[in-house]
Amino acid sequence: MAKKRILSVDDSASIRQMVAFTLETAGYEVVTANDGQDGLDRAKSTSVDMVITDLNMPRLSGIDMIKQLRTLPAFKFVPIVMLTTESEERKKQEGRAAGATGWIVKPFNPDQLLAVVKKLVS
């Protein structure tokens, strides 16, 4: 069976590395992007089974990236999880309205991240 491919979008290199390490160790393939615009560009050129994105990033926020991804037929049903320091209910509602499937607050627990990924991409 082919590895599931996950796009990790975050302007923090250390978070991208932690997410990639956590997921690759569990057998997933990870594509990384360093901001929302980069994430959108990579999503358009690579098929992915899931997107994990930060909220506050330069060039294009996570919410704006999700809104644009959801307009693409290939991303109609792809799970998109916000991984952010934001925990306000208003922000979560904004994320859901944009099309986010789930929300994980940083700092994240690797086991929690894997549980969410397994649930959404198996």
Long-range contacts (C-beta under 8 A, 24 or more apart in sequence): 3-27, 3-28, 3-29, 4-28, 4-29, 4-49, 4-50, 4-121, 5-29, 5-30, 5-31, 5-46, 5-47, 5-48, 5-49, 6-30, 6-31, 6-48, 6-49, 6-50, 6-51, 6-52, 6-117, 6-121, 7-31, 7-32, 7-33, 7-39, 7-42, 7-43, 7-46, 7-48, 7-50, 7-51, 7-52, 7-53, 8-32, 8-33, 8-52, 8-53, 9-33, 9-34, 9-35, 9-36, 9-38, 9-39, 9-51, 9-52, 9-53, 9-54, 9-57, 9-62, 9-65, 10-34, 10-53, 10-54, 10-57, 10-83, 11-35, 11-54, 11-56, 11-57, 11-58, 12-54, 15-54, 15-83, 15-106, 18-108, 18-110, 19-52, 19-83, 19-113, 22-110, 22-113, 22-114, 23-113, 23-114, 23-117, 26-114, 26-117, 28-117, 28-121, 35-59, 35-60, 36-60, 36-61, 36-62, 36-64, 36-65, 37-65, 39-65, 40-65, 40-68, 40-69, 43-69, 43-72, 43-75, 44-72, 47-74, 48-78, 49-78, 49-79, 49-121, 50-78, 50-79, 50-80, 50-81, 50-117, 50-120, 50-121, 51-75, 51-78, 51-79, 51-80, 51-81, 52-80, 52-81, 52-83, 52-113, 52-117, 53-80, 53-81, 53-82, 53-83, 54-82, 54-83, 54-84, 55-82, 55-84, 55-86, 55-91, 55-95, 56-84, 56-85, 56-86, 62-95, 63-94, 63-95, 63-98, 63-100, 64-98, 66-95, 66-98, 66-99, 66-100, 67-98, 67-99, 69-99, 70-98, 70-99, 79-120, 79-121, 81-116, 81-117, 81-120, 83-108, 83-113
